Amino acid sequence: MHIYFSGIGGTGLGPLALIAHQAGYTVSGSDKQDSQYIHYLREHGVTEINIGQSIEQIEAIHQKQPIDWLVYSSAVSIEQHDAPELRFCHAEHIKTSKRDVLLNAILQDKKLKLIAIAGTHGKTTTTAMAIWLMKRLGIPISYSVGAKLSFGEMGQYDSASQYFVYEADEFDRNFLSFQPHLSIITGVDWDHHDIYPTIREYQKAFLQFVDQSQQTVMWKNDFETLGAAPGDHRFVIDKEDPLINQTVRLAGSVNRQDAWQVAAGIQLITGIPFQELMVHLEAFPGVSRRFEQIAPHLYSDYAHTPPKIRGTLGTAHELAKGDVVVVYEGLHNTRQHFIKKELQTLFDGVKLLYIVPSYLAREDKTLPLLSPADLRNLLSDTAKSKTVPTSLGAGLSKAIKDHLAAGDTVVCISAGGGGSLDEWLRKEFVSPAK
């Protein structure tokens, strides 16, 4: 079967394309822009990728080998209902669907039990921890995660596996397409306001997800906030448990909580003693773009919601030997409008804040574009006095180098993807030999 992925460079479709390739399918695809993810896929055998999404480009691939199934990202369906590739497939009577339909088909065909990691924030790190733990235990595993791993691929299919670990995203209600064997919910804080106009709609989606799961591990505060009913298949743990910070030897309270939750979940399905699981988790090497060290004392983190930003800053202050400096790139202009009030005091505790233009995608075009100067004006007087609106370029590069030379820790909060702060950082501060 020939599967074509429209939006193959995204963190949702990229790993799934790799899994399909490993499972023996013919895989091709496209994206509107080149990126590090595209290069990663090409290096791992998915070479037939168009940059650009015209009818002529997909038709050329279809002529080489007929496409049987086009899988498109949520962004494609939201931004372009009449996208050229979709029009071409409809005219040629080629099956089209979002990624959840393909993944469910793979799960059913390969008889895999789904371990789904869901939540507003912390999904990628928690998913990576679950994968790391299963690998360390010697348990064959298939999986999909939205970031590069130092200990495996972004996506992997293992024919010997019984379980599939999946980063289950609530955007576009994707996670509601699945019925997990085990779900781990990292936290529930209202997000994706374009999909869930009210906080209660967001909470109802997570309640439905819990109901669809055979077993769920979740935090006590989320259990209570959602109003979930008690049940034998719902395992509630308390993030205020003092044993988490007393016994888990990982930097950052959010990382310690993630590890605790993963151990609780994997213990349910393996029966392996909790402490044995924790020994493996304490050796977790981290994951790309989740407080990832780009250069000494320079970090990149995909923190895009206020709770995640607070967690990232907490880790930075815990590890820093000097002051903490932040470079902030908001993920979506639309989200910046919705988190205006929470942005006010988020950065009060840092030495200096640089704000670069937000990373734009899936935007509500009725909302005015908030420039770095506009975002600065939303901050408290404390933060505003030490905030510099800027852009990606030589001036920011010099400023970062000066801070590093002075002994500061610089944390770049970045959306990632083509043209992002994260990609710019790697070009500026990672030597070609690294």
Rosetta blueprint (number, residue, H / E / L):
1 M L
2 H E
3 I E
4 Y E
5 F E
6 S E
7 G L
8 I L
9 G L
10 G L
11 T L
12 G L
13 L H
14 G H
15 P H
16 L H
17 A H
18 L H
19 I H
20 A H
21 H H
22 Q H
23 A L
24 G L
25 Y L
26 T E
27 V E
28 S E
29 G E
30 S E
31 D E
32 K L
33 Q L
34 D L
35 S L
36 Q H
37 Y H
38 I H
39 H H
40 Y H
41 L H
42 R H
43 E H
44 H L
45 G L
46 V L
47 T L
48 E L
49 I E
50 N E
51 I E
52 G L
53 Q L
54 S L
55 I H
56 E H
57 Q H
58 I H
59 E H
60 A H
61 I H
62 H H
63 Q H
64 K H
65 Q L
66 P L
67 I L
68 D L
69 W E
70 L E
71 V E
72 Y E
73 S L
74 S H
75 A H
76 V H
77 S H
78 I H
79 E H
80 Q L
81 H L
82 D L
83 A L
84 P H
85 E H
86 L H
87 R H
88 F H
89 C H
90 H H
91 A H
92 E H
93 H L
94 I L
95 K E
96 T E
97 S E
98 K E
99 R H
100 D H
101 V H
102 L H
103 L H
104 N H
105 A H
106 I H
107 L H
108 Q H
109 D H
110 K H
111 K L
112 L L
113 K E
114 L E
115 I E
116 A E
117 I E
118 A E
119 G L
120 T L
121 H L
122 G L
123 K H
124 T H
125 T H
126 T H
127 T H
128 A H
129 M H
130 A H
131 I H
132 W H
133 L H
134 M H
135 K H
136 R H
137 L L
138 G L
139 I L
140 P L
141 I E
142 S E
143 Y E
144 S E
145 V L
146 G L
147 A L
148 K L
149 L E
150 S L
151 F L
152 G E
153 E L
154 M L
155 G E
156 Q E
157 Y L
158 D L
159 S L
160 A L
161 S L
162 Q L
163 Y E
164 F E
165 V E
166 Y E
167 E E
168 A L
169 D L
170 E L
171 F H
172 D H
173 R H
174 N H
175 F H
176 L H
177 S H
178 F L
179 Q L
180 P L
181 H L
182 L E
183 S E
184 I E
185 I E
186 T L
187 G L
188 V L
189 D L
190 W L
191 D L
192 H L
193 H L
194 D L
195 I L
196 Y L
197 P L
198 T L
199 I H
200 R H
201 E H
202 Y H
203 Q H
204 K H
205 A H
206 F H
207 L H
208 Q H
209 F H
210 V H
211 D H
212 Q H
213 S L
214 Q L
215 Q L
216 T E
217 V E
218 M E
219 W E
220 K H
221 N H
222 D H
223 F H
224 E H
225 T H
226 L H
227 G L
228 A L
229 A L
230 P L
231 G L
232 D L
233 H L
234 R E
235 F E
236 V E
237 I E
238 D L
239 K L
240 E L
241 D L
242 P H
243 L H
244 I H
245 N H
246 Q H
247 T H
248 V L
249 R L
250 L L
251 A L
252 G L
253 S H
254 V H
255 N H
256 R H
257 Q H
258 D H
259 A H
260 W H
261 Q H
262 V H
263 A H
264 A H
265 G H
266 I H
267 Q H
268 L H
269 I H
270 T H
271 G L
272 I L
273 P L
274 F H
275 Q H
276 E H
277 L H
278 M H
279 V H
280 H H
281 L H
282 E L
283 A L
284 F L
285 P L
286 G L
287 V E
288 S L
289 R L
290 R E
291 F L
292 E E
293 Q E
294 I E
295 A E
296 P L
297 H L
298 L E
299 Y E
300 S E
301 D E
302 Y L
303 A L
304 H L
305 T L
306 P H
307 P H
308 K H
309 I H
310 R H
311 G H
312 T H
313 L H
314 G H
315 T H
316 A H
317 H H
318 E H
319 L H
320 A L
321 K L
322 G L
323 D L
324 V E
325 V E
326 V E
327 V E
328 Y E
329 E E
330 G E
331 L E
332 H L
333 N H
334 T H
335 R H
336 Q H
337 H H
338 F H
339 I L
340 K H
341 K H
342 E H
343 L H
344 Q H
345 T H
346 L H
347 F L
348 D L
349 G L
350 V L
351 K L
352 L E
353 L E
354 Y E
355 I E
356 V E
357 P E
358 S E
359 Y E
360 L L
361 A L
362 R L
363 E L
364 D L
365 K L
366 T L
367 L L
368 P L
369 L L
370 L L
371 S L
372 P H
373 A H
374 D H
375 L H
376 R H
377 N H
378 L L
379 L L
380 S L
381 D H
382 T H
383 A H
384 K H
385 S L
386 K L
387 T E
388 V E
389 P E
390 T L
391 S L
392 L L
393 G L
394 A H
395 G H
396 L H
397 S H
398 K H
399 A H
400 I H
401 K H
402 D H
403 H H
404 L H
405 A H
406 A L
407 G L
408 D L
409 T E
410 V E
411 V E
412 C E
413 I E
414 S L
415 A L
416 G L
417 G L
418 G L
419 G L
420 S L
421 L H
422 D H
423 E H
424 W H
425 L H
426 R H
427 K H
428 E H
429 F H
430 V L
431 S L
432 P L
433 A L
434 K L
